[in-house]
Structure formats: structure tokens, C-alpha cells
Amino acid sequence: MPKSSFVDFKAVKAAITMEQVLEHYGILDKFKRGSDSLSGPCPIHKGNNPTQFRISISKNIWNCFSECKHGGNVLDFIARMEDVSIHAAALKAIEWFKLDPEAMSANGGEENPGDTPKSDTTATPVPKKPAR
């Protein structure tokens, strides 16, 4: 996928989890698992407090409550860890997790995603009443 490619960030975020990203960095074992969360030291600013960084597993988001005072999704995390743009982070995620570049492109491989033909079963619009 060339650097100038359009990327469907939503598709990339849906395809990978924070757990997968932490595993990629080799730091998943530093986190304590709760019912729907992971908590541990912040890998972004290399913190050591085991409760300063939290991940919501169901929402697939993170938050640092210490020095970073930031949070976000998987792409935000990769961007901060790698000090790159969100676009570059998405391209890295596609490469690292061997995602289908065509499926992760902004148009999903379609020529004109907004120009889908209407079927014959579409409801006919009701004409507006003339203004009085």
C-alpha cells in the first residue's frame, strides 16, 4: 500500500485490538486483567505506576492518567508509540497484522463507494405539497 493511499481508519481500528497491539510490542504481560479492562504502567512515557494506564477491552480504547494525560484508540496508541501520524500508524498496523490492504482502503476496493445503484424496490418519494 503506497504512502499516499487512502486508509479506512474505522476498518483498521475494527480489525485489531489493543491486546494485539500490546502483544506486538511485547508488553502485554506487564498488564493486569480486570473484568473488562487491562491496567499497567504507561508504555508511552515509560511509567512504572501499575495503575496509570488503562485499556477498556470492550471499547478498544486506552487512557493514561499520568504524564501523558491522553487517551484514544489503537491507531492513536501506535501513533504515539512510534511518533508518527495516524495515517502512518494505520499503514504500520496493516503491515504488522497482515491485514488486507484492499479491504482497509478508504473505498474498500470499490470505484465509487457513494454511487451505488438504487434497486427497483426503493420507496417512491412522496411529492411535497405546494406552498400556500
Stockholm file with secondary structure:
# STOCKHOLM 1.0

chainA/1-132         MPKSSFVDFKAVKAAITMEQVLEHYGILDKFKRGSDSLSGPCPIHKGNNPTQFRISISKNIWNCFSECKHGGNVLDFIARMEDVSIHAAALKAIEWFKLDPEAMSANGGEENPGDTPKSDTTATPVPKKPAR
#=GR chainA/1-132 SS CCTTCCBCHHHHHHHCCHHHHHHHTTCGGGSEECSSEEEECCTTTTCCCTTSEEEETTTTEEEECSSSCCEECHHHHHHHHHTCCHHHHHHHHHHHTTCCTTTTBTTTTCSCTTCCCCCTTSCCCCCCCCCC
#=GC SS_cons         CCTTCCBCHHHHHHHCCHHHHHHHTTCGGGSEECSSEEEECCTTTTCCCTTSEEEETTTTEEEECSSSCCEECHHHHHHHHHTCCHHHHHHHHHHHTTCCTTTTBTTTTCSCTTCCCCCTTSCCCCCCCCCC
//
